[in-house]
């Protein structure tokens, strides 16, 4: 077994990790929880926090960059953490292929008071893509605590109203991606540069 | 469907989450990666970091508390992060039962220079429990980068020597545990008190 070290410093418009992750996603599409990721943030006192969250897809930003989409309840603890410190690292573990992506970057919260037409549309579109069951959670009197009283109202309404103020779209713009394939220890490390390109820091394949 | 709110403030020697997690572990024992967790830490600049790591079991501390065991390479980025800030949050997602445990606490690194007899023994025991393949990684010239040269030496040695200086036992002493069962939104929130007991902050069952 020999190792090959790929060229460092090579730049591309789209990181090589994107090609990889598309394959990983396809290989896990049928797996329940295959789109569950862990998102780490820091609170006002500098303590780390981490929770499982659903990855909702990629979206091209008006700036030309790329973001990963998630959603959250405005009353969730993570919201105040993000408002204080936008830095995050997301971990995506693909159990089918023993691959890990660590995606560090900055988070942006798209709330009801957003004035960017693009963001307003993106938030609305994400809301409309939710199931009625998922929508109901945003009407609970406390986030994360089931409220039987709201169940029927959302169903009756058909769920096609405007998103409530509790519904936030969360955008993660990645700046550093570290990839590891456990089966053979292949790795890839890429960084997003201010000029909008991805630079390969290292890539080891066996 | 009605909700029941369990008593707050009830204290116990062992948190109720321990009873729960034992059941969760048993239900996932046969699942590949069922003992993979995500561990979030903070670096010197206050940025969050998160990675997948293997849970190696529970251990009773000489102090009477309980710790979760992991291992790491002394050259890993997470080590300098932990040396700077011992705070962490571990996420354990059980895909079979749609349960999440968020375990916040403090990390302790047990290195080769540890002088506590208990810690020396615990580190040695953990090393001896590793497979030869797992042991080899700690002899690689760079952590995380496969080195074919070390493969045979560890195998020849039988892997029963003293743990190398690169091998660290990582102990997580939990202080706050938050449990969520996604199937019915049942929750539990417990905190470890200075007197060594666990206090229930909230528990919602449906």
Interface residues (C-beta under 8 A of the other chain):
Chain A: X1 X2 X3 X32 X33 X36 X38 X39 X40 X41 X42 X46 X47 X48 X49 X50 X51 X52 X85 X87 X88 X89 X90 X91 X93 X95 X98 X100 X102 X104 X144 X145 X146 X148 X180 X184 X185 X187 X204 X206
Chain B: X1 X2 X3 X32 X33 X36 X38 X39 X40 X41 X42 X46 X47 X48 X49 X50 X51 X52 X85 X87 X88 X89 X90 X91 X93 X95 X98 X100 X102 X104 X144 X145 X146 X148 X180 X184 X185 X187 X204 X206
